[in-house]
């Protein structure tokens, strides 16, 4: 059964390398190679524009049941790419490490959707999206950039990353819910 393995690449070249690996490595060796992303919003000239960012900068995920053969294929490339090892052996990601990405994405569309939350005093309560129930992973929130900074284990290493999180004040959230209810009733 194919497992998920992490490939380290040069930061900023994730998309290029995922495409190259997908073209060069036979499909029976690597069923899928992707750079996981997250959806967020960016403010441009006063308007929020949807965009995507790298979830794990400098890393790709490869779905394979032949990690040794995958590494052999990567060694033949002119670009830097290596399957991460743990204790000298290729170690697949644990089920709990893959579940966050796998639950909210599908093959060939690996973009984790944006979450929404409400600010209640000093706390943020996530009401929609993949962060519901995962508030304990959040280390910091940047409301201006609509991102939450998370920390979790990946291949035995502590990894920090960002995901999209729009935070509204309770008043704005209530106004938004009211507007959505009215538009749903009008249909």
Residue frames relative to the residue before (quaternion, step in Angstrom):
aa qw qx qy qz dx dy dz
X 1.0000 0.0000 0.0000 0.0000 0.00 0.00 0.00
X 0.4659 -0.6950 0.4680 0.2843 3.61 -0.78 0.97
X 0.1761 -0.7611 0.6200 0.0729 3.52 -1.12 0.84
X 0.4898 -0.6362 0.5058 0.3154 3.56 -1.32 0.22
X 0.0573 -0.7784 0.6252 -0.0026 3.55 -0.90 1.04
X 0.3878 -0.7137 0.5365 0.2288 3.56 -1.15 0.66
X 0.1484 -0.7577 0.6320 0.0666 3.55 -1.00 0.96
X 0.2654 -0.7504 0.5845 0.1574 3.56 -0.83 1.00
X 0.0033 -0.7798 0.6248 -0.0386 3.57 -0.96 0.97
X 0.6488 -0.4886 0.3867 0.4368 3.57 -1.27 0.06
X 0.5261 -0.6514 0.4571 0.2997 3.54 -0.89 1.03
X 0.7717 0.3096 -0.2615 0.4902 3.58 -0.91 0.99
X 0.7164 0.4066 -0.2433 0.5120 3.60 1.25 -0.23
X 0.2712 0.8185 -0.4756 0.1743 3.58 1.27 0.33
X 0.6942 0.4753 -0.2884 0.4573 3.61 0.77 -0.98
X 0.6399 0.5280 -0.3142 0.4616 3.56 0.95 -0.91
X 0.7026 0.4685 -0.2676 0.4640 3.58 0.87 -0.96
X 0.6130 0.5332 -0.3561 0.4616 3.62 1.01 -0.71
X 0.6619 0.4971 -0.2992 0.4747 3.59 0.98 -0.83
X 0.6542 0.5155 -0.3074 0.4602 3.57 0.95 -0.89
X 0.6707 0.4916 -0.2964 0.4697 3.58 0.87 -0.94
X 0.6457 0.5242 -0.3215 0.4528 3.59 0.97 -0.81
X 0.6861 0.4714 -0.2787 0.4789 3.61 1.09 -0.71
X 0.7511 0.4397 -0.2170 0.4421 3.58 0.90 -0.95
X 0.7152 0.4227 -0.2537 0.4955 3.60 0.92 -0.88
X 0.4989 -0.6704 0.4544 0.3085 3.62 -0.79 0.98
X 0.5632 -0.6448 0.4076 0.3176 3.57 -1.03 0.81
X 0.6175 0.5227 -0.3687 0.4578 3.62 1.15 -0.36
X 0.6390 0.4854 -0.3221 0.5024 3.61 1.27 -0.29
X 0.8025 0.0674 -0.0010 0.5929 3.59 0.92 -0.93
X 0.2873 -0.7986 0.5089 0.1436 3.57 -0.33 1.27
X 0.7877 -0.0496 0.0555 0.6115 3.59 1.10 -0.70
X 0.0236 -0.7566 0.6533 0.0117 3.54 -1.12 0.78
X 0.1239 0.8233 -0.5382 0.1311 3.58 -0.61 1.08
X 0.3503 -0.6645 0.6177 0.2326 3.47 -1.38 0.42
X 0.3011 -0.7793 0.5104 0.2037 3.62 -0.25 1.16
X 0.1437 -0.7909 0.5938 0.0366 3.55 -1.03 0.88
X 0.2095 -0.7378 0.6146 0.1845 3.53 -1.35 0.10
X 0.4149 -0.6886 0.5421 0.2444 3.54 -1.17 0.70
X 0.0890 0.7648 -0.6342 0.0707 3.54 -1.10 0.79
X 0.3887 -0.6806 0.5520 0.2847 3.55 -1.28 -0.27
X 0.1683 -0.7669 0.6149 0.0736 3.51 -1.18 0.71
X 0.3621 -0.7341 0.5298 0.2220 3.57 -0.90 0.89
X 0.0319 0.7814 -0.6179 0.0810 3.56 -0.70 1.19
X 0.8411 -0.1018 0.0105 0.5311 3.55 -0.63 1.21
X 0.7505 -0.4291 0.2053 0.4588 3.56 0.93 0.98
X 0.6953 0.4219 -0.2783 0.5110 3.62 1.25 0.00
X 0.4120 -0.6961 0.5317 0.2510 3.57 -1.06 0.77
X 0.1047 -0.7967 0.5952 0.0005 3.55 -0.72 1.17
X 0.4233 -0.6943 0.5096 0.2813 3.64 -0.80 0.93
X 0.0799 0.7829 -0.6141 0.0597 3.58 -1.08 0.76
X 0.3324 -0.7164 0.5754 0.2125 3.56 -1.34 0.19
X 0.1038 -0.7767 0.6206 0.0299 3.56 -1.14 0.78
X 0.5982 -0.5610 0.4292 0.3783 3.59 -1.25 0.43
X 0.3924 -0.7157 0.5351 0.2179 3.54 -0.92 0.97
X 0.7964 0.1072 -0.0245 0.5947 3.59 0.98 -0.89
X 0.1844 -0.8174 0.5342 0.1117 3.61 0.24 1.19
X 0.8034 0.2563 -0.2177 0.4914 3.56 -0.90 1.01
X 0.7372 0.3548 -0.2175 0.5323 3.58 1.27 0.04
X 0.1645 -0.7306 0.6540 0.1073 3.52 -1.30 0.60
X 0.3015 -0.6985 0.6070 0.2295 3.54 -1.32 0.24
X 0.1001 -0.7755 0.6221 0.0402 3.56 -0.96 0.95
X 0.2375 -0.7472 0.6067 0.1311 3.55 -0.96 0.93
X 0.2540 0.7723 -0.5301 0.2407 3.56 -0.40 1.26
X 0.2557 -0.7186 0.6113 0.2109 3.54 -1.33 0.28
X 0.6865 0.4111 -0.2671 0.5370 3.57 1.36 0.28
X 0.0436 -0.8532 0.5187 0.0337 3.65 0.55 1.07
X 0.6149 0.5419 -0.3595 0.4461 3.64 1.06 -0.66
X 0.6739 0.4803 -0.2914 0.4798 3.57 0.92 -0.90
X 0.6055 0.5413 -0.3485 0.4679 3.59 1.07 -0.71
X 0.6677 0.4892 -0.3076 0.4693 3.61 0.88 -0.90
X 0.6167 0.5416 -0.3442 0.4560 3.59 1.03 -0.72
X 0.6564 0.4986 -0.2969 0.4821 3.59 1.00 -0.85
X 0.6548 0.5115 -0.3129 0.4601 3.60 0.99 -0.83
X 0.6220 0.5595 -0.3354 0.4331 3.60 1.06 -0.74
X 0.6508 0.5253 -0.3094 0.4525 3.59 1.16 -0.58
X 0.5628 0.6078 -0.3879 0.4042 3.62 1.25 -0.26
X 0.5019 -0.6362 0.4964 0.3114 3.56 -1.23 0.51
X 0.6602 0.4938 -0.2842 0.4894 3.59 1.26 -0.40
X 0.5418 -0.6037 0.4704 0.3475 3.58 -1.24 0.49
X 0.2741 0.7119 -0.6130 0.2056 3.55 -0.87 1.06
X 0.1204 0.7931 -0.5891 0.0969 3.57 -0.82 0.97
X 0.4516 -0.6462 0.5454 0.2846 3.52 -1.16 0.74
X 0.4317 -0.7101 0.4927 0.2581 3.59 -0.80 0.99
X 0.1852 -0.7679 0.6063 0.0917 3.50 -1.13 0.78
X 0.1809 -0.7387 0.6372 0.1250 3.51 -1.34 0.34
X 0.8271 0.0034 -0.0497 0.5598 3.56 -0.51 1.17
X 0.6938 -0.4924 0.2684 0.4518 3.59 1.10 0.68
X 0.6965 0.4108 -0.2725 0.5214 3.62 1.25 0.01
X 0.5318 -0.5963 0.4875 0.3521 3.54 -1.18 0.61
X 0.0772 -0.8162 0.5726 -0.0049 3.56 -0.65 1.13
X 0.3335 -0.7385 0.5432 0.2199 3.60 -0.66 1.02
X 0.5858 -0.5466 0.4529 0.3909 3.54 -1.26 0.37
X 0.4838 -0.6483 0.5066 0.2983 3.55 -1.09 0.74
X 0.6817 -0.5052 0.3452 0.4011 3.56 -1.21 0.54
X 0.6777 0.4848 -0.3016 0.4634 3.62 0.93 -0.86
X 0.6297 0.5279 -0.3357 0.4606 3.62 1.17 -0.50
X 0.7179 0.4303 -0.2503 0.4866 3.59 1.06 -0.68
X 0.5566 0.6720 -0.3865 0.2987 3.58 1.10 -0.63
X 0.6196 0.5594 -0.3600 0.4166 3.62 0.96 -0.79
X 0.7083 0.4239 -0.2585 0.5018 3.60 0.88 -0.94
X 0.7048 0.4974 -0.2798 0.4214 3.58 0.79 -1.02
X 0.6333 0.5486 -0.3351 0.4310 3.60 1.04 -0.69
X 0.8003 0.3291 -0.1435 0.4802 3.58 0.93 -0.89
X 0.7164 0.3461 -0.2514 0.5511 3.59 1.26 0.14
X 0.2482 -0.7355 0.5979 0.2000 3.54 -1.32 0.01
X 0.6819 -0.4837 0.3241 0.4428 3.61 -1.14 0.43
X 0.8422 0.1382 -0.1732 0.4916 3.53 -1.07 0.97
X 0.7178 0.2320 -0.2428 0.6099 3.59 1.26 0.43
X 0.1246 0.8441 -0.5001 0.1480 3.55 0.54 1.26
X 0.3533 0.6985 -0.5291 0.3276 3.56 0.59 1.25
X 0.3061 -0.7458 0.5662 0.1719 3.58 -0.61 1.17
X 0.4140 -0.7388 0.4667 0.2548 3.63 -0.63 1.06
X 0.5993 -0.5723 0.4365 0.3504 3.52 -1.32 0.40
X 0.3079 -0.7259 0.5857 0.1876 3.55 -1.12 0.73
X 0.2276 -0.7455 0.6067 0.1560 3.56 -1.29 0.39
X 0.0145 -0.8106 0.5851 -0.0175 3.53 -1.06 0.74
X 0.3633 -0.7003 0.5748 0.2174 3.52 -1.37 0.27
X 0.3261 -0.7144 0.5829 0.2084 3.56 -1.01 0.82
X 0.0045 0.7760 -0.6285 0.0520 3.52 -0.71 1.17
X 0.8025 -0.1118 0.0233 0.5857 3.56 -0.11 1.29
X 0.7946 -0.2284 0.2026 0.5248 3.57 -0.69 -1.12
X 0.6721 0.5014 -0.2840 0.4651 3.59 1.25 -0.19
X 0.2523 -0.7148 0.6265 0.1814 3.53 -1.31 0.46
X 0.1530 -0.7625 0.6249 0.0685 3.55 -0.90 1.01
X 0.2913 -0.7620 0.5551 0.1622 3.59 -0.61 1.16
X 0.1789 -0.8312 0.5242 0.0490 3.56 -0.66 1.16
X 0.7990 0.1089 -0.0444 0.5898 3.61 1.17 -0.53
X 0.7430 0.4383 -0.3060 0.4027 3.55 -1.22 0.56
X 0.7711 -0.4211 0.2518 0.4057 3.54 -1.35 0.04
X 0.6517 0.5308 -0.3332 0.4273 3.63 1.11 -0.41
X 0.4329 0.6734 -0.4859 0.3507 3.61 1.23 -0.05
X 0.8139 0.1870 -0.1721 0.5225 3.56 -0.71 1.09
X 0.6984 0.4178 -0.2640 0.5177 3.60 1.28 -0.15
X 0.2377 0.8108 -0.5060 0.1734 3.59 1.17 0.46
X 0.5936 0.5987 -0.3525 0.4062 3.59 1.16 -0.56
X 0.6159 0.5452 -0.3461 0.4512 3.61 1.21 -0.41
X 0.5915 0.6045 -0.3589 0.3949 3.59 1.21 -0.56
X 0.1762 -0.7893 0.5836 0.0730 3.56 -0.81 1.07
X 0.7922 -0.0319 0.0702 0.6054 3.58 1.11 -0.69
X 0.1742 -0.7641 0.6124 0.1039 3.55 -1.22 0.57
X 0.1278 -0.7512 0.6435 0.0719 3.54 -1.03 0.88
X 0.2639 -0.8068 0.5103 0.1377 3.59 -0.12 1.30
X 0.6317 0.5529 -0.3413 0.4229 3.60 1.03 -0.74
X 0.7479 0.3563 -0.2029 0.5220 3.60 1.09 -0.69
X 0.3670 -0.7546 0.4620 0.2872 3.60 1.31 -0.05
X 0.5567 0.5771 -0.4170 0.4280 3.57 0.85 0.99
X 0.2159 -0.7102 0.6515 0.1566 3.49 -1.35 0.51
X 0.3043 -0.7325 0.5816 0.1804 3.56 -1.02 0.84
X 0.1238 -0.8085 0.5751 0.0148 3.55 -0.75 1.14
X 0.1358 -0.7438 0.6430 0.1219 3.54 -1.32 0.36
X 0.1822 0.7656 -0.6032 0.1300 3.54 -0.97 0.94
X 0.5572 -0.6012 0.4531 0.3504 3.58 -1.29 0.23
X 0.0241 0.7659 -0.6405 0.0506 3.53 -1.07 0.90
X 0.8284 -0.0893 0.0065 0.5529 3.59 -0.48 1.20
X 0.7158 -0.4638 0.2575 0.4542 3.57 0.94 0.85
X 0.6464 0.4751 -0.3235 0.5018 3.59 1.28 0.15
X 0.4363 -0.6546 0.5470 0.2862 3.53 -1.17 0.64
X 0.0682 -0.8191 0.5690 -0.0269 3.59 -0.58 1.20
X 0.2053 -0.7419 0.6258 0.1255 3.55 -1.09 0.81
X 0.0741 0.7868 -0.6094 0.0639 3.55 -1.01 0.78
X 0.3683 -0.6975 0.5614 0.2505 3.55 -1.34 0.00
X 0.0436 -0.7514 0.6553 0.0637 3.54 -1.29 0.47
X 0.5967 -0.5888 0.4123 0.3569 3.56 -1.21 0.47
X 0.1200 0.7679 -0.6201 0.1071 3.56 -0.93 0.99
X 0.1425 -0.7723 0.6166 0.0558 3.53 -0.57 1.20
X 0.1047 -0.8042 0.5844 0.0264 3.57 -0.72 1.06
X 0.1100 -0.7870 0.6066 0.0239 3.53 -0.80 1.11
X 0.5055 -0.5780 0.5181 0.3767 3.54 -1.21 0.42
X 0.6572 -0.5204 0.3521 0.4163 3.59 -1.15 0.45
X 0.6367 0.5346 -0.3319 0.4458 3.62 1.02 -0.78
X 0.6772 0.4770 -0.2956 0.4760 3.61 0.90 -0.91
X 0.6318 0.5315 -0.3358 0.4534 3.57 1.03 -0.77
X 0.6544 0.5058 -0.3127 0.4670 3.61 0.95 -0.86
X 0.6401 0.5110 -0.3264 0.4718 3.60 1.01 -0.80
X 0.6464 0.5176 -0.3149 0.4638 3.60 1.00 -0.82
X 0.6597 0.5021 -0.3022 0.4706 3.59 0.91 -0.92
X 0.6383 0.5227 -0.3206 0.4655 3.58 1.01 -0.83
X 0.6623 0.5022 -0.3035 0.4659 3.60 0.93 -0.90
X 0.6548 0.5013 -0.3137 0.4706 3.60 1.00 -0.79
X 0.6324 0.5266 -0.3257 0.4655 3.58 1.03 -0.78
X 0.6654 0.4981 -0.2993 0.4686 3.58 0.96 -0.88
X 0.6728 0.4818 -0.3148 0.4648 3.60 0.91 -0.81
X 0.6327 0.5184 -0.3262 0.4738 3.61 1.12 -0.63
X 0.6607 0.4991 -0.3025 0.4721 3.59 1.06 -0.74
X 0.6364 0.5445 -0.3288 0.4363 3.60 1.12 -0.64
X 0.6371 0.5579 -0.3377 0.4108 3.61 1.14 -0.49
